[in-house]
Amino acid sequence: MALISPDNDLALMAVLFVIAGVAFLAERTRIGSHLTGAVIAILPLFLFKADLRHMLFETTRMTGAFLIASAGTVIGVVVAVSLLDLGNLATAADIEPALREAGIAGLFTSTYIGGSVNYAALGEITGLSKDASFFSAATATDNLFSAVFLGVIAMLPGWNWLASRFSRHEHGEEQSIDSRAEPITAMSLTLAMATAISFVAIGDFITALSGMPSLRYAVITILVVTAATAFPGLMARLHGGFELGVGLAFVFFAAIAAGANLVAMIQIAPLLIVLVLILLSVHLAVLLGVGRLFRLTLPELVTASNAAVLGATTAPALAAAKGWHDLVTPGVLVGVLGYALGTVIGTAVFHVFGLM
């Protein structure tokens, strides 16, 4: 018997907000979700600052480092999926084994390029979010090893043998993304949410016309990024949109445990652990090898990898903690670039593996 009736909307909302508040207090920066209806409105909120001209031309070195990190993720996924038999991992979803494997490939590609929002999007696109036990196990594995990976990359610059093989990083001062720093108001938050929902409605209309529902998130992403690039001044007025997205994400991600089967999670997790270990190992090898070839510094590569694997919130935090003040803002920007690219690349990987 459920402690709270499914019809008791206010009680359920209160519980979710309390859990989200506890998550903020505990500084939990990575968590998945299978409630995709809410995520489609949250996704545009993260993308309002995704001006590609700013990211690609004003943070060229960091963008290059991030693209290398993203390539490392894709290569890591290809290697892991090639070595492992993942077709039978999703236990409840009515999906053919080949498509399950393709779905898992797209799922982990998206989360290690763009983070949890992209992860939730690919969960719906691939159909894997229908399997609560699998999705919970995948989320738990993702969260655990993301935290471990953050600890590993944070220690790399202090490893003298490794650091000596990279170009020296000259620390600069942080540049503010928006020097106007206008306050967040009730009006700006309302306009941000209204704009986000409008983008979703337009994206759904276009997707319906195309007859390809699996492209839903990719279409919405392209719409928002195009608007942010074409009208940066207008989108910049939506103050608090990003912060609102973060807050709402924690609220909805707090419901991840609903319907989870603990026994199935324990049975599924070991192979997922191997998958993530292979993926992140290849990601790191590609990052360091190619990054050194292009004479990128270790702090640049670490910040870019952090932005890809954990997202835009932890990348600037690590850069600030390490004293890499010139990488704080670029860390945010490439993290936002990851939000823009993660769903698109994850969807592409899913379709490519689905055809094999």
Secondary structure as UniProt FT lines:
FT   TURN            6..7
FT   HELIX           9..25
FT   TURN            26..27
FT   HELIX           36..47
FT   TURN            48..49
FT   HELIX           52..58
FT   HELIX           60..83
FT   TURN            87..88
FT   HELIX           97..111
FT   TURN            112..114
FT   HELIX           116..126
FT   HELIX           128..130
FT   HELIX           132..155
FT   HELIX           156..158
FT   HELIX           160..163
FT   TURN            164..165
FT   TURN            179..180
FT   HELIX           186..210
FT   HELIX           213..215
FT   HELIX           216..230
FT   HELIX           232..236
FT   TURN            239..240
FT   HELIX           241..253
FT   TURN            254..259
FT   HELIX           262..293
FT   TURN            294..295
FT   HELIX           298..309
FT   TURN            312..313
FT   HELIX           314..322
FT   HELIX           325..327
FT   HELIX           328..355
//
